[in-house]
Amino acid sequence: MEKDYLKKLAKDPGYIPGIYNYCDRWCERCRFTSRCLNCTLVEEQFGNLQENDELNEVFWQKFSEVLQNTLTMIKEMAKEKGIDLDSIDIEKNYKNEETNKKNSLAHLISHTSKNYAKLIGKWFNSNEYLFLKKEDEINRIRVISSQNNPVEEAIGIKDAIEIIRWYQYQINVKLKRAIESESEELSDINDFPKDSDGSAKVALIGIDRSTSAWKMLLTSFPEQEKQILYFIAMLENIKNRVETQFPHARDFVRPGFDEIEQNG
């Protein structure tokens, strides 16, 4: 690629400077691909990025609406089943948490997010039959009834799985970066945006979206209620610890994403 062309692109005011520094790297689901220089350089061959952005805006708006009432509904559902999400022993493999130096809050955040990725990987591998069974069920409904919308449910399940799988490992990766950045940052520069907060915010967004996705799967697979509620409790546990470790993460303004939401 020619140097002059790169310089021309870099000066284009249509691109948002640094937007790719605090994104989740899911370009296929991003609503700002047409304003991201990094995405343009990598994915020019995909054509009309603006059209993709509009479709993705609708996609994430749907999940944003789901998220608003998700936790309240899930806690009520768990309570009806006699399950206290706050009392689930997420760190049952840890001993002497308060006396062991390694069990600092940052270390627990890293451990729990890594363990979450490992456990849901095992869950998907051992429950592959569930999705095949659901696919057969949806196909039968499509044949015998016009009252239901099996296509919509199938799309919902597929979307939920994609979201959970995308953030499965990324939550831990972003949190590790946040923890490492925090240890290198100067604490006396309070007014300067911190990379640790930005990275933690991306992880928190992944946690929020994963929670919404699990809620959708819970609706479709009620027989997996106990395990899914456990995963949701893990995410809630990680989220609470991250918000304690990085109290200003939610306030971090990511270039493009949060600026446009505030001004738009």
C-alpha positions as CSV (number, residue, x, y, z in Angstrom):
1,M,0.0,0.0,0.0
2,E,1.4,3.4,-1.0
3,K,2.7,5.7,1.7
4,D,0.8,8.7,0.2
5,Y,-2.4,6.8,0.3
6,L,-1.9,6.0,3.9
7,K,-1.2,9.6,4.8
8,K,-4.3,10.7,2.9
9,L,-6.5,8.2,4.8
10,A,-5.0,9.2,8.2
11,K,-5.9,12.9,7.5
12,D,-9.5,12.1,6.6
13,P,-11.8,13.7,9.2
14,G,-14.3,11.0,8.6
15,Y,-12.2,8.6,10.6
16,I,-12.3,8.6,14.4
17,P,-8.8,8.8,15.8
18,G,-7.9,5.9,18.1
19,I,-11.3,4.3,18.0
20,Y,-9.7,0.9,17.6
21,N,-7.7,1.2,20.8
22,Y,-10.7,0.3,23.0
23,C,-12.9,-1.8,20.9
24,D,-13.7,-5.5,21.1
25,R,-12.2,-6.4,17.7
26,W,-15.5,-7.7,16.5
27,C,-15.5,-5.8,13.2
28,E,-18.3,-7.9,11.8
29,R,-20.6,-6.6,14.5
30,C,-19.3,-3.1,14.8
31,R,-21.4,-0.1,14.0
32,F,-18.4,2.1,13.3
33,T,-16.5,0.1,10.6
34,S,-16.9,2.9,8.1
35,R,-15.2,5.4,10.5
36,C,-12.4,3.1,11.6
37,L,-9.1,3.5,9.7
38,N,-7.8,0.2,11.0
39,C,-11.0,-1.6,9.7
40,T,-10.7,0.2,6.3
41,L,-7.1,-0.9,5.8
42,V,-7.9,-4.5,6.7
43,E,-11.4,-4.9,5.2
44,E,-11.6,-2.6,2.2
45,Q,-12.7,-5.6,0.0
46,F,-16.0,-5.9,1.9
47,G,-17.5,-2.9,0.1
48,N,-20.3,-0.8,1.7
49,L,-19.2,-0.5,5.4
50,Q,-21.8,2.1,6.1
51,E,-24.6,-0.4,5.3
52,N,-23.0,-2.9,7.7
53,D,-22.8,-0.2,10.4
54,E,-26.6,0.5,10.2
55,L,-27.4,-3.2,10.5
56,N,-25.1,-3.6,13.5
57,E,-26.6,-0.6,15.3
58,V,-30.0,-2.4,15.2
59,F,-28.4,-5.6,16.4
60,W,-26.7,-4.1,19.5
61,Q,-29.8,-2.0,20.3
62,K,-31.7,-5.1,20.7
63,F,-29.3,-6.6,23.1
64,S,-29.1,-3.3,25.0
65,E,-32.8,-3.4,25.6
66,V,-32.6,-7.0,26.8
67,L,-29.8,-6.1,29.2
68,Q,-31.8,-3.4,31.0
69,N,-34.1,-5.9,32.8
70,T,-32.0,-9.0,32.6
71,L,-30.4,-9.1,36.0
72,T,-33.6,-8.2,37.9
73,M,-35.5,-10.9,36.0
74,I,-32.8,-13.5,36.5
75,K,-32.5,-12.9,40.3
76,E,-36.3,-13.2,40.6
77,M,-36.2,-16.4,38.6
78,A,-33.4,-17.8,40.7
79,K,-35.2,-16.8,44.0
80,E,-38.3,-18.7,42.8
81,K,-36.1,-21.8,42.4
82,G,-34.5,-21.3,45.8
83,I,-31.2,-20.2,44.3
84,D,-29.3,-17.3,45.9
85,L,-27.0,-16.0,43.2
86,D,-25.0,-13.9,45.7
87,S,-24.3,-17.0,47.8
88,I,-22.9,-19.2,45.0
89,D,-19.4,-20.2,45.9
90,I,-17.6,-19.0,42.8
91,E,-14.2,-19.3,44.3
92,K,-14.6,-22.7,46.0
93,N,-11.2,-23.8,44.9
94,Y,-9.5,-21.0,46.7
95,K,-8.4,-21.2,50.3
96,N,-7.4,-18.6,52.8
97,E,-8.4,-15.8,50.5
98,E,-7.8,-13.0,52.9
99,T,-4.4,-14.3,54.2
100,N,-2.9,-15.5,50.9
101,K,-1.1,-12.6,49.2
102,K,-1.7,-14.0,45.7
103,N,-5.4,-13.8,46.3
104,S,-5.5,-10.1,45.8
105,L,-8.6,-8.6,44.1
106,A,-6.7,-8.2,40.8
107,H,-5.6,-11.8,41.0
108,L,-9.1,-13.0,41.7
109,I,-10.5,-11.1,38.8
110,S,-7.9,-12.7,36.5
111,H,-8.5,-16.1,37.9
112,T,-12.3,-16.0,37.8
113,S,-12.5,-14.6,34.2
114,K,-10.1,-17.3,33.1
115,N,-12.1,-20.0,34.9
116,Y,-15.3,-18.7,33.3
117,A,-13.8,-19.1,29.8
118,K,-12.7,-22.6,30.6
119,L,-16.0,-23.7,32.1
120,I,-18.3,-22.5,29.4
121,G,-16.0,-24.1,26.8
122,K,-16.6,-27.4,28.6
123,W,-20.3,-26.7,28.7
124,F,-20.6,-26.1,25.0
125,N,-18.5,-29.1,24.2
126,S,-20.6,-31.4,26.5
127,N,-24.0,-30.0,25.4
128,E,-23.6,-29.9,21.7
129,Y,-26.6,-32.3,21.5
130,L,-28.8,-29.6,23.0
131,F,-28.4,-27.3,20.0
132,L,-29.1,-30.2,17.5
133,K,-32.2,-31.2,19.5
134,K,-33.4,-27.6,19.5
135,E,-32.8,-27.4,15.7
136,D,-35.0,-30.5,15.2
137,E,-37.6,-29.0,17.5
138,I,-37.6,-25.7,15.6
139,N,-37.9,-27.5,12.2
140,R,-40.9,-29.5,13.5
141,I,-42.6,-26.4,14.6
142,R,-42.0,-24.8,11.3
143,V,-43.7,-27.7,9.5
144,I,-46.8,-28.2,11.7
145,S,-47.6,-24.7,12.9
146,S,-47.9,-21.1,11.6
147,Q,-48.6,-19.7,15.0
148,N,-45.0,-19.6,16.2
149,N,-41.9,-18.0,14.8
150,P,-39.2,-20.7,14.8
151,V,-36.9,-18.7,12.5
152,E,-36.8,-15.8,15.0
153,E,-36.0,-18.2,17.9
154,A,-33.3,-19.9,15.8
155,I,-31.7,-16.6,15.0
156,G,-31.9,-15.5,18.6
157,I,-30.1,-18.7,19.8
158,K,-27.4,-18.3,17.1
159,D,-26.8,-14.6,18.0
160,A,-26.6,-15.4,21.7
161,I,-24.1,-18.2,21.1
162,E,-22.0,-16.0,18.9
163,I,-21.8,-13.3,21.6
164,I,-20.9,-15.7,24.4
165,R,-18.3,-17.3,22.3
166,W,-16.8,-14.0,21.1
167,Y,-16.3,-12.6,24.6
168,Q,-15.5,-16.0,26.2
169,Y,-11.8,-15.4,26.2
170,Q,-11.7,-11.7,25.4
171,I,-13.1,-10.7,28.9
172,N,-10.0,-12.3,30.5
173,V,-7.6,-10.8,27.9
174,K,-9.0,-7.3,28.4
175,L,-8.9,-7.6,32.2
176,K,-5.3,-8.9,32.1
177,R,-4.4,-5.8,30.1
178,A,-6.3,-3.6,32.5
179,I,-4.5,-5.1,35.5
180,E,-1.1,-4.9,33.9
181,S,-1.6,-1.3,32.7
182,E,-2.8,-0.3,36.2
183,S,0.5,-1.5,37.7
184,E,2.5,0.7,35.3
185,E,0.4,3.9,35.5
186,L,1.3,7.0,37.5
187,S,-1.3,7.4,40.2
188,D,-0.7,11.2,40.5
189,I,-2.0,11.9,37.0
190,N,-5.7,11.8,37.9
191,D,-7.1,13.8,35.1
192,F,-5.5,11.8,32.3
193,P,-7.6,8.9,30.8
194,K,-6.1,5.6,32.0
195,D,-5.6,2.7,29.7
196,S,-6.5,0.4,32.6
197,D,-10.0,2.0,32.8
198,G,-10.5,1.8,29.1
199,S,-9.5,-1.8,28.9
200,A,-11.7,-2.6,32.0
201,K,-14.6,-0.9,30.3
202,V,-14.3,-3.0,27.2
203,A,-14.3,-6.1,29.5
204,L,-17.4,-4.8,31.3
205,I,-19.2,-4.3,28.1
206,G,-18.4,-7.9,27.1
207,I,-19.7,-9.0,30.5
208,D,-22.9,-7.1,30.0
209,R,-23.5,-8.5,26.5
210,S,-22.7,-12.0,27.6
211,T,-25.1,-11.8,30.5
212,S,-27.9,-10.7,28.0
213,A,-27.0,-13.6,25.7
214,W,-27.1,-16.1,28.5
215,K,-30.6,-14.8,29.4
216,M,-31.7,-15.6,25.9
217,L,-30.3,-19.1,26.1
218,L,-32.0,-19.6,29.5
219,T,-35.3,-18.9,27.8
220,S,-34.7,-21.6,25.1
221,F,-33.0,-24.2,27.3
222,P,-34.8,-24.1,30.7
223,E,-33.4,-27.6,31.5
224,Q,-30.0,-26.0,31.7
225,E,-31.2,-23.4,34.2
226,K,-29.0,-24.3,37.1
227,Q,-25.8,-24.2,35.0
228,I,-26.7,-21.1,33.1
229,L,-27.6,-19.3,36.3
230,Y,-24.2,-20.3,37.6
231,F,-22.4,-18.7,34.6
232,I,-24.5,-15.6,35.0
233,A,-23.5,-15.5,38.7
234,M,-19.8,-15.8,37.7
235,L,-20.2,-12.8,35.3
236,E,-21.9,-10.8,38.0
237,N,-19.1,-11.7,40.4
238,I,-16.4,-10.6,37.9
239,K,-18.3,-7.4,37.1
240,N,-18.6,-6.4,40.8
241,R,-14.9,-7.0,41.4
242,V,-13.9,-5.2,38.3
243,E,-16.0,-2.2,39.3
244,T,-14.4,-2.2,42.7
245,Q,-10.8,-2.5,41.3
246,F,-11.5,0.1,38.5
247,P,-14.2,2.4,40.0
248,H,-13.9,4.9,37.0
249,A,-14.0,2.3,34.2
250,R,-17.6,2.9,33.4
251,D,-16.9,6.6,33.0
252,F,-14.0,6.1,30.6
253,V,-14.9,7.8,27.2
254,R,-13.8,5.5,24.4
255,P,-13.0,7.4,21.2
256,G,-16.1,7.3,18.9
257,F,-18.3,4.9,20.8
258,D,-19.0,6.9,23.9
259,E,-18.4,10.3,22.4
260,I,-21.1,9.8,19.8
261,E,-23.5,8.3,22.3
262,Q,-23.0,11.3,24.6
263,N,-23.4,13.9,21.8
264,G,-25.9,12.1,19.6
